[in-house]
């Protein structure tokens, strides 16, 4: 098959500035090539990257994009401009994968490929505009249900396929781990970091004193963060609450990020994004490195986290969610080494099911079914 992948206007590929979508499709494109297919990947241009290059068999083409704006209206306008630029350089293909908002509406020519819309954000009513596409691929069952609820006439076009881990899942080792509680993600209000700090403040000081807390991720607005003022508010809250936090900042290097997960024992991801969190790649990345996750009760996490089996869940909708989080976190901090080790093995076993080599064939099978139809 000839497959074209188009990622969005705001993050380049390779994912040198992060971006879960970009990480996933960069890895999937390479796996498609390894399995005998031709892949062209179109993404945002960046000064560090050439306009055209080949990486592991994937041909990369880049067009002018933008820094991510704060305004959602401006974001949609910039996405339209970017999609128009992309439209002009699309090669003939069998399948055209995209997660951009406007591109599916700008491609009437079937020679550019059967349109495969990858839905990575909670649908906000726009799905009914995509009646002409071949597939609406949701990254979780929760998103698939939302699409069908909003556009029941398109039920036959909807399929749920997970994100792939952007790097191979390697066997666990018995190397010692730090007593570290880790968060990795955008430092943004919807990620629940303020809630996390308030929960830490409720833990007994003696118990917390033997653990480190690390928060990794960008706060810059153009990288999806909440901005410098939001970061300063969090740092002030932590300081006034007596919670010691290592504010690591952004890590985009895959090897360094893997090592960060691998060194930690517990991963906390208290996302509050009821509509925006559709899969949650970071908890799965942590599980792949044997770091036990504790997540909020968002529906998307149910696709791979079972409470008290391979991770833990707290009720972020409770009247005092910080207390709920603190209770579950204290439970984990007081586990015996044997209990934590067993959870680590279970988490890692689940992550192996999402290895890119396992997930890519599922996408290829779906592509082939569309071409056969």
Secondary structure by P-SEA (a helix, b strand, c coil): cbbbbbbccccccccccccaaaaaaaaaaaaaaaabbbbbbbbbbccccccccccccbbbbbcccccccccaaaaaaaaaaaaaaaaaccccccbbbbccccccccccccccccbbbbbcccccccccccccccccccccaaaaaaaaaacccccccbbbbbbccccccccccccccccccccccccccccaaaaaaaaaaaccccccccbbbbbbcccccccccccaaaaaaaaaaaaaaccccccccccccaaaaaaaaaaccbbbbbccccccccccaaaaaaaaacbbbbbcccccccccccccccccccccccccaaaaaaaaaaaaaaccaaaaaaaaaaaaaaaaaacaaaaaaaaaaaaaaaaac
